[in-house]
Amino acid sequence: MTTRADISEQLDLAEASAWLVRLQDEARRPGYEAAFRDWLAEDPAHARAFERVTDTWELVPAAARAARAAASRQQQSRRHPPLRAMLAGLAMAAFLAVGVTVMLPSLRDPVYETAIGGQQSVLLDDGTRITLNTNTRLSVHYAKDLRRIHLDHGEAMFEVAKNPQRPFIVESGDERVRALGTTFVVRNDLQRTDVLLIEGRVQVTSASSGAPPVLLEPGERLLLRGATTPRTLDRPPVEEVTAWRRSEAMFDNATLADAVAEINRYGRTQVEIRDPEVAALRVSGVFATRDPVEFANVIARLHKLEVVPAPGGGVILAADHSPR
C-alpha cells in the first residue's frame, strides 16, 4: 500500500532530479543556483533527496545518460524548459524507485536476509541470480573489477553471469569461492562450510589454513570443517542437496539425527531426540520442510515412535513404550 509519506518521497525525488537536470544544462537560466539553494533550504528532505539523486548520477550510467539526453533536448527547445526538466526529473525518479531494489543495492553493499523457513531470490544488476535458503544472511559488493559476496551464515545458490573481467567471489568464513559463469551452492553453518558445484568451475581457497586451492568439477562438493579437520570431497546427488529450492528435504538412508537437524533449519518449533537408539534409526524419502512437527509425526508413524511435547516448546521423538 502506497502511503502519503511514499508519495511525498517520490515527489521530492522528482524535484531533485529536475534540479539536477537544470543544473547540468550548460544553457541554464540565470538565477537557477539561487532558486536551487532556496529549494534546499525549504525542507531537510529536499537535501536528502538531492544527495540520493546525485549519488546515482554517476554511479548508474543509464540514469546519467537519460538525464543528459533530457538536458540536450531541453537546450534544443526553450519554450517550456521547467516542464521539460520536471518530466525528466519524474522519469529519473521512476528509475530511482525501481533502482532502490534492483540497481542501487549492488552499489551500496546491500544486505539480503531470510527468516527461519523463508527463501528469497535476488536478481543482481549483472544478471546474476542468488537464491537464499532458510535463515541466511549475505551482503553484496560490486566494484568495476570485482564482484564480491559475503555469506555471513545460511545457504545460497549462485547462478553467476559470466564476465571474465569481473571475477565473482563468495566469502564464507575463511573460505573464498571464485567462479566464472558458474552455478554453485555455498552453505555456512557455524563450523561447517560446504561448496557444491553444479556446473562450470570454481576454485576454493582458505585465508587461514594455508591449504592449496581446490578446483571443483561439476557434481563435486567440498566439505570444510575447520582448520584442524582435513578437507574432503564427495559427490552427493545434486537433487538431494538442492531439494530446498522446492521446499523439500531428501534423505537417502540418513540417520534420524541428521534428518532432524536438517528439518529443524526450517522451523522455530524444534524436534529433539534424546535416545541414541532413536537417533540412529535410518530415514529415506522426500519430506516437506514447512513444519518440523509434521515431519516428526510422519517419522513417528513410519518407525512406531512417540511425539512428546518438550518443556518450553518443541517436541521430542521418543520410543513408544505404550502397550501393544
WOTAZI-V101413 format. One record per residue. RES is the residue in one small letter. OMEGA is omega in whole degrees, -180 to 180 (* if undefined). NEAR is the number of other ideal C-beta (glycine too) atoms within 10 Angstrom. D_LAST is the distance of its C-alpha to the last C-alpha in Angstrom with 2 decimals. Layout:
res->[RES;RES]
omega->[OMEGA;OMEGA]
near->[NEAR;NEAR]
d_last->[D_LAST;D_LAST]
//
This chain:
res->[m;t;t;r;a;d;i;s;e;q;l;d;l;a;e;a;s;a;w;l;v;r;l;q;d;e;a;r;r;p;g;y;e;a;a;f;r;d;w;l;a;e;d;p;a;h;a;r;a;f;e;r;v;t;d;t;w;e;l;v;p;a;a;a;r;a;a;r;a;a;a;s;r;q;q;q;s;r;r;h;p;p;l;r;a;m;l;a;g;l;a;m;a;a;f;l;a;v;g;v;t;v;m;l;p;s;l;r;d;p;v;y;e;t;a;i;g;g;q;q;s;v;l;l;d;d;g;t;r;i;t;l;n;t;n;t;r;l;s;v;h;y;a;k;d;l;r;r;i;h;l;d;h;g;e;a;m;f;e;v;a;k;n;p;q;r;p;f;i;v;e;s;g;d;e;r;v;r;a;l;g;t;t;f;v;v;r;n;d;l;q;r;t;d;v;l;l;i;e;g;r;v;q;v;t;s;a;s;s;g;a;p;p;v;l;l;e;p;g;e;r;l;l;l;r;g;a;t;t;p;r;t;l;d;r;p;p;v;e;e;v;t;a;w;r;r;s;e;a;m;f;d;n;a;t;l;a;d;a;v;a;e;i;n;r;y;g;r;t;q;v;e;i;r;d;p;e;v;a;a;l;r;v;s;g;v;f;a;t;r;d;p;v;e;f;a;n;v;i;a;r;l;h;k;l;e;v;v;p;a;p;g;g;g;v;i;l;a;a;d;h;s;p;r]
omega->[180;-179;177;178;178;-180;180;179;-180;177;177;178;179;179;-180;179;178;178;179;178;-180;-176;176;-177;-178;-178;-176;-177;174;178;179;-177;-180;178;179;179;177;-180;178;-176;-177;-172;177;179;179;180;179;-180;-179;177;179;-179;-178;175;-177;-172;-177;-177;-179;-174;-178;-180;-179;180;-179;-179;179;177;178;179;179;178;-180;179;-176;-179;-174;-176;-178;-175;-180;179;179;-180;180;179;177;178;179;179;-180;178;177;177;180;-178;176;-175;179;-177;-176;-174;-171;180;-179;180;-175;180;-179;176;176;-177;170;176;175;-178;-177;174;180;175;-177;175;-179;-171;177;-179;176;177;176;176;-178;175;-178;172;-176;177;176;178;-175;174;177;173;-177;-174;-176;172;-175;176;174;179;-179;177;178;-173;-180;173;-178;174;-164;173;-175;176;-177;-179;179;-180;180;-175;173;177;179;-172;179;-174;177;180;-177;-174;171;177;-165;169;-178;-180;174;177;-178;178;178;-177;-176;171;176;174;178;178;180;175;-178;-180;172;175;-178;177;180;-179;-173;-172;-176;179;180;178;178;178;-176;172;180;-179;-180;175;177;-179;-177;-176;179;-174;-176;-178;-179;174;178;178;171;180;180;173;-177;180;180;-177;-177;-180;-179;179;175;-177;180;171;-179;179;178;-180;177;173;179;178;179;-180;179;179;179;-179;-179;178;-170;-179;176;174;-171;176;179;171;-178;-178;-179;180;176;-179;-176;178;-177;-176;172;178;179;-175;175;-178;-171;-173;180;180;176;176;180;179;178;-180;179;178;-178;-174;179;177;-180;176;-174;176;179;177;179;180;-177;-180;178;172;-175;175;-180;-177;179;-180;180;*]
near->[3;7;8;7;9;11;10;13;18;17;15;20;26;23;21;27;32;26;23;24;27;23;15;18;19;7;10;18;11;6;8;14;11;9;12;18;9;10;16;15;10;10;12;9;15;18;15;14;25;21;11;18;25;15;13;24;17;9;15;20;9;13;22;16;10;17;24;15;12;21;21;12;12;23;13;7;9;10;6;11;17;11;11;21;26;18;17;25;24;17;18;28;21;14;21;23;15;10;20;15;10;14;19;20;19;21;17;14;12;17;12;17;15;19;11;14;17;13;18;14;12;18;12;21;17;14;11;21;14;21;19;21;22;18;17;26;16;26;16;21;16;20;10;6;7;12;21;17;23;16;24;14;15;21;26;25;21;23;18;24;17;14;14;7;7;16;15;25;17;25;19;24;19;14;23;16;25;16;24;16;14;21;18;25;21;25;23;24;13;8;11;13;23;20;23;25;23;18;12;17;15;28;15;24;16;18;10;10;16;8;13;9;10;18;13;21;11;16;14;17;19;21;17;25;13;13;12;6;12;9;16;10;11;11;11;16;11;16;12;15;18;20;18;22;14;12;13;15;21;19;19;11;7;19;15;22;16;13;23;22;15;20;25;18;20;22;19;11;15;19;23;14;22;11;14;8;9;19;15;11;19;13;23;11;13;12;20;14;23;13;15;23;16;15;25;25;16;15;23;17;10;12;15;10;21;15;18;15;10;14;6;6;9;18;20;19;25;16;12;13;6;6;4;4]
d_last->[57.54;61.06;62.36;65.94;65.66;64.61;67.63;69.93;68.71;69.35;72.82;73.61;72.56;74.73;77.73;77.19;77.04;80.20;81.99;80.95;82.45;85.64;86.08;85.55;88.29;91.51;93.55;91.79;93.84;95.62;93.73;90.26;89.54;90.61;88.62;85.59;85.94;86.19;83.01;81.16;82.42;81.20;77.52;75.51;73.10;76.01;76.35;72.62;72.72;75.80;74.31;71.25;73.49;75.80;72.88;71.82;75.40;75.72;72.07;71.22;73.90;73.13;73.74;76.97;78.25;77.51;79.27;82.24;82.59;82.63;85.31;87.33;87.22;88.26;91.32;92.40;92.38;93.32;93.38;90.03;88.92;86.79;84.85;84.37;83.19;80.75;79.35;78.96;77.28;74.84;74.02;73.43;71.32;69.15;68.81;67.87;65.26;63.51;64.31;62.51;59.21;60.34;63.49;64.15;60.84;61.72;64.95;63.58;60.66;58.00;54.48;51.53;48.10;44.70;42.09;38.47;37.07;40.63;42.83;46.58;49.12;52.66;55.72;58.46;62.15;62.56;59.88;57.15;53.71;51.13;47.54;45.72;41.96;39.88;41.39;44.56;48.09;51.20;54.96;57.58;61.09;63.46;66.95;69.68;68.87;65.20;61.87;59.47;55.92;54.25;50.45;49.48;45.72;43.19;43.54;46.11;47.35;51.13;53.02;56.45;59.71;62.03;65.05;66.44;68.83;66.01;63.29;59.78;58.01;54.60;54.34;50.93;51.25;53.62;53.09;55.49;54.63;57.80;57.68;60.06;58.95;55.33;51.74;49.38;46.52;46.64;43.70;44.40;41.52;42.75;43.64;42.58;44.91;44.23;46.91;46.00;48.99;48.50;52.12;55.53;56.14;55.42;56.57;54.56;56.48;55.63;57.94;56.95;55.63;58.74;56.69;58.47;57.69;54.98;55.79;52.70;52.55;50.61;46.88;47.08;45.30;46.71;44.27;45.98;44.32;47.29;50.59;49.20;46.65;48.07;48.00;45.89;46.03;43.34;43.04;39.84;39.29;41.46;39.26;36.37;38.52;40.14;37.14;37.55;40.62;38.40;36.04;33.46;31.98;31.54;29.57;29.88;27.50;27.93;25.90;23.61;25.92;28.93;27.40;26.51;30.02;31.56;29.71;30.50;34.17;33.94;32.51;33.36;29.75;28.39;25.07;24.42;22.52;22.66;20.50;22.62;19.81;18.73;22.47;22.99;20.66;22.87;23.61;25.87;27.03;29.15;28.06;30.05;31.39;32.01;28.95;26.99;24.24;23.81;23.62;20.88;18.81;19.49;18.61;15.32;14.38;15.93;14.36;10.93;12.59;13.20;16.68;18.08;21.63;24.07;26.89;30.00;28.40;26.40;22.72;20.73;18.42;15.95;12.96;9.70;8.63;6.45;3.80;0.00]
//
